[in-house]
Amino acid sequence: MQIGERIPRIRAAGSDGWEIVYRARALVAAGEAVLNLTIGEPDRTTDPRVLTAMHEAAMAGLTGYTFGPGLPDLRRAIAARVTRRTGVETRPENVIVTPGGQAALFAAHMVLLSPGDTGLYVTPHYPTYPTTILATGADAAPVAASAEDGFQPRASALLDAQARTGARSLLINTPNNPTGVVYTADTVAQIAGACREADLWLISDEVYDTQIWEGTHHTPRALPGMVERTIIIGSMSKSHAMTGSRLGWLIAPEEVVQAATVLATNTTYGVVPYIQKGALAALELGAEFEDEIAAPFRRRRAIVQAAVADSPRVTTAPAAGAMYVMLDIRATGLSGETFARRLIEEERIAVMPGESFGAAAAGHLRVALTLPDEDLKEALRRIVAFAEALPGV
């Protein structure tokens, strides 16, 4: 007996860099100290006020099925938040609540793509981007944003990729994981123009929209002619330190939300209702709470920049947002994979190799800003020392 073709297609996409994560966990389980900079998870737990709201909702009986696109009061709150943050009128009918941002990504591509279609994604990319597209039965095609361009994608590259593949959709992410780059207004305008010209659906992953250290977050949905062709992915994971709660959303034209609701009925049955009540309580804490969650990552980004400021072998990508900094270690002559493997074995420091985020990030390392400040300083000091002790190239 054989299994179907979808999972083998996902596996064929290759390594996603998790070998370093698993190695770090194995070392910790064996009693060794590891400075772990791999996972993008806030190092504070979910706020007690949010947990209390979940508990009270569960004790009140909200533990059953949740059919449809989500609880009405949560959909209204998400729509109001999106309207307030972006200036684009958003109604509850434009919102479906999903089990995390990853489920929203999957739903978007399942709704938009058919087997044999092609979905584009900008790389460097979060590792599940191509595999999510492949899981729908469609083909996945990368569009590289180069380090020399500050990892800002260019319209010419998008249009070339669409002409070559006949793609129906494009997936972008700003602020960006893994690079920390925030797309400029010009970049977003170029992307929107390319989507209109090539008649592409645009899926914009904006889960880091509260983590902006320089400049401004620009959503393509706010540009002319884009509301009807743009889907926004959102999540409580990063903005409210609720990674394990698995609550995200998809903002889209009503017909897309309706189609995604049909998909949810046949896959997840929605999100646990007491989790949704917890998310509502978190949103009601307001923008000041979101700033409080983001503050450590702003501070730690500055720590990384200071640590490498005088290094001839380690520099940073222009990280202006998100909870990551990409280190450029090409001057060492090592690949990101080789550097990361040696770093975990020789220094007991775990980082993600750039290659796990696509070929465009080769020769880089992603550092998650999720350790306490002093531990982060120590990790960076040793990374720089390790790089500068390598033989000359």
Long-range contacts (C-beta under 8 A, 24 or more apart in sequence): 6-134, 6-135, 6-137, 9-134, 9-135, 10-131, 10-134, 10-135, 13-130, 13-131, 13-134, 13-140, 15-356, 16-127, 16-128, 16-131, 16-356, 17-127, 17-337, 17-340, 17-352, 17-353, 17-355, 17-356, 17-357, 18-127, 18-356, 20-340, 20-341, 20-344, 20-350, 20-351, 20-352, 20-353, 21-350, 21-352, 23-344, 23-350, 24-344, 24-350, 27-344, 27-348, 32-348, 33-348, 34-344, 34-348, 34-349, 34-350, 35-348, 35-349, 35-350, 35-371, 35-375, 35-378, 35-379, 35-382, 36-350, 36-371, 37-349, 37-350, 37-351, 37-352, 37-367, 37-368, 37-370, 37-371, 37-376, 37-379, 38-350, 38-351, 38-352, 38-368, 39-368, 39-370, 40-177, 40-238, 40-323, 40-324, 40-368, 40-370, 41-237, 41-243, 41-368, 41-370, 42-238, 42-241, 42-243, 42-293, 42-296, 42-323, 42-370, 43-296, 43-370, 43-371, 43-372, 44-241, 44-293, 44-296, 45-241, 46-240, 46-241, 46-242, 46-244, 46-245, 46-278, 47-240, 47-241, 47-282, 47-285, 47-289, 49-281, 49-285, 50-240, 50-242, 50-278, 50-279, 50-281, 50-282, 50-285, 51-278, 52-281, 53-277, 53-278, 53-280, 53-281, 53-282, 54-245, 54-274, 54-275, 54-277, 54-278, 54-281, 55-274, 56-277, 57-273, 57-274, 57-277, 57-278, 58-274, 62-273, 62-274, 62-277, 63-272, 63-273, 63-274, 64-273, 65-269, 65-270, 66-269, 66-270, 66-271, 66-272, 66-273, 66-276, 67-265, 67-269, 67-270, 68-261, 68-264, 68-265, 68-270, 69-95, 69-96, 69-97, 69-257, 69-260, 69-261, 69-264, 69-270, 70-95, 70-96, 70-97, 70-249, 70-270, 70-271, 70-276, 71-97, 71-273, 71-276, 71-277, 71-280, 73-280, 74-276, 74-277, 74-279, 74-280, 74-283, 77-280, 77-283, 77-284, 78-234, 78-249, 78-251, 78-283, 79-251, 81-283, 82-232, 82-234, 82-251, 85-209, 86-219, 86-221, 86-222, 87-222, 88-219, 88-221, 88-222, 88-227, 90-251, 93-254, 93-257, 94-251, 94-252, 94-253, 94-254, 94-257, 95-249, 95-250, 95-251, 95-257, 96-249, 96-250, 96-252, 96-257, 96-260, 96-261, 96-264, 97-247, 97-248, 97-249, 97-270, 97-271, 97-276, 97-279, 98-247, 98-248, 98-249, 98-250, 98-260, 98-264, 98-268, 98-271, 99-246, 99-247, 99-248, 99-268, 99-271, 100-235, 100-237, 100-246, 100-247, 100-248, 101-205, 101-207, 101-233, 101-234, 101-235, 101-237, 101-248, 102-128, 102-132, 102-248, 103-246, 103-248, 103-268, 104-233, 104-234, 104-235, 104-248, 104-249, 104-250, 105-129, 105-132, 105-171, 105-203, 105-205, 105-233, 106-132, 106-135, 106-136, 107-250, 107-260, 107-263, 107-264, 108-203, 108-231, 108-233, 108-250, 108-252, 108-256, 108-260, 109-133, 109-135, 109-136, 109-138, 109-169, 109-171, 109-203, 110-136, 110-260, 110-263, 111-256, 111-259, 111-260, 111-263, 112-168, 112-169, 112-201, 112-203, 112-231, 112-256, 113-137, 113-138, 113-168, 113-169, 114-138, 117-167, 117-168, 117-169, 118-165, 118-166, 118-167, 118-168, 119-167, 119-168, 119-169, 119-170, 119-171, 120-158, 120-161, 120-162, 120-165, 120-167, 120-169, 120-170, 120-171, 120-200, 121-170, 121-171, 121-172, 122-153, 122-170, 122-171, 122-172, 122-173, 123-357, 123-358, 123-359, 123-360, 123-361, 124-151, 124-176, 124-178, 124-179, 124-326, 124-354, 124-357, 124-358, 124-360, 124-361, 124-364, 125-171, 125-173, 125-178, 125-357, 125-358, 126-173, 126-177, 126-178, 126-205, 126-357, 127-356, 127-357, 129-171, 129-173, 133-171, 139-165, 141-165, 141-167, 142-358, 142-359, 142-360, 143-170, 144-358, 144-359, 144-360, 145-360, 146-360, 147-317, 147-328, 147-360, 147-361, 147-364, 150-181, 150-317, 150-318, 151-176, 151-179, 151-181, 151-317, 151-318, 151-326, 151-360, 152-181, 152-183, 152-184, 152-187, 153-183, 153-187, 153-190, 153-191, 154-190, 155-190, 155-191, 155-193, 155-194, 158-190, 158-191, 158-194, 158-195, 158-198, 159-194, 159-197, 159-198, 162-194, 162-198, 162-200, 163-198, 167-198, 167-200, 168-200, 168-201, 169-200, 169-201, 169-202, 169-203, 170-194, 170-195, 170-200, 170-201, 170-202, 170-203, 171-203, 171-205, 172-202, 172-203, 172-204, 172-205, 172-220, 173-204, 173-205, 173-206, 173-208, 174-204, 174-205, 174-206, 174-208, 174-217, 174-218, 174-321, 175-208, 175-209, 175-211, 175-212, 175-217, 175-320, 175-321, 175-322, 176-208, 176-321, 176-322, 177-208, 177-322, 177-324, 178-324, 178-326, 178-352, 178-354, 178-357, 178-361, 178-366, 179-317, 179-319, 179-324, 179-326, 179-361, 179-366, 180-301, 180-317, 180-318, 180-319, 180-320, 180-321, 180-322, 180-324, 180-325, 180-326, 181-317, 181-318, 181-319, 181-320, 181-321, 182-212, 182-214, 182-215, 182-216, 182-217, 182-320, 182-321, 182-322, 183-218, 184-215, 184-218, 185-216, 185-218, 188-218, 188-219, 188-220, 188-223, 189-223, 191-220, 192-220, 192-223, 192-225, 192-226, 195-220, 195-226, 195-229, 196-225, 196-226, 196-229, 200-229, 201-229, 201-230, 201-231, 202-226, 202-229, 202-230, 202-231, 203-230, 203-231, 203-233, 204-230, 204-231, 204-232, 204-233, 205-233, 206-232, 206-233, 206-234, 207-233, 207-234, 207-235, 207-237, 207-238, 207-239, 207-248, 208-238, 208-321, 208-322, 208-323, 209-234, 209-239, 210-238, 210-239, 210-290, 210-291, 210-293, 210-294, 211-238, 211-239, 211-294, 211-297, 211-298, 211-321, 211-322, 211-323, 212-320, 212-321, 213-297, 213-298, 213-301, 213-319, 213-320, 213-321, 214-320, 214-321, 215-320, 215-321, 217-321, 221-251, 227-253, 228-253, 231-256, 236-279, 236-282, 238-293, 238-323, 239-290, 239-293, 239-294, 240-279, 240-282, 240-283, 240-285, 240-289, 240-290, 240-293, 241-293, 242-278, 242-279, 242-282, 245-275, 245-278, 245-279, 246-271, 246-275, 247-271, 247-275, 247-276, 247-278, 247-279, 296-369, 296-373, 297-322, 297-323, 297-369, 299-373, 300-369, 300-371, 300-373, 300-376, 301-325, 301-369, 303-373, 303-376, 303-377, 303-380, 304-367, 304-369, 304-376, 304-380, 307-377, 307-380, 307-381, 307-383, 307-384, 308-380, 308-384, 311-384, 311-387, 311-388, 312-388, 313-384, 313-387, 313-388, 313-390, 314-383, 314-384, 314-387, 314-388, 317-364, 323-368, 323-369, 323-370, 324-366, 324-367, 324-368, 324-369, 325-366, 325-367, 325-369, 326-354, 326-361, 326-364, 326-365, 326-366, 326-367, 327-351, 327-364, 327-365, 327-366, 327-367, 327-383, 328-363, 328-364, 329-363, 329-364, 329-365, 329-387, 330-363, 330-364, 331-387, 331-393, 332-387, 332-390, 332-393, 333-390, 333-393, 334-363, 334-390, 335-362, 335-363, 336-361, 336-362, 336-363, 336-364, 336-365, 339-365, 339-387, 340-365, 342-386, 343-383, 343-386, 346-386, 347-382, 347-383, 347-386, 349-379, 349-382, 349-383, 351-383
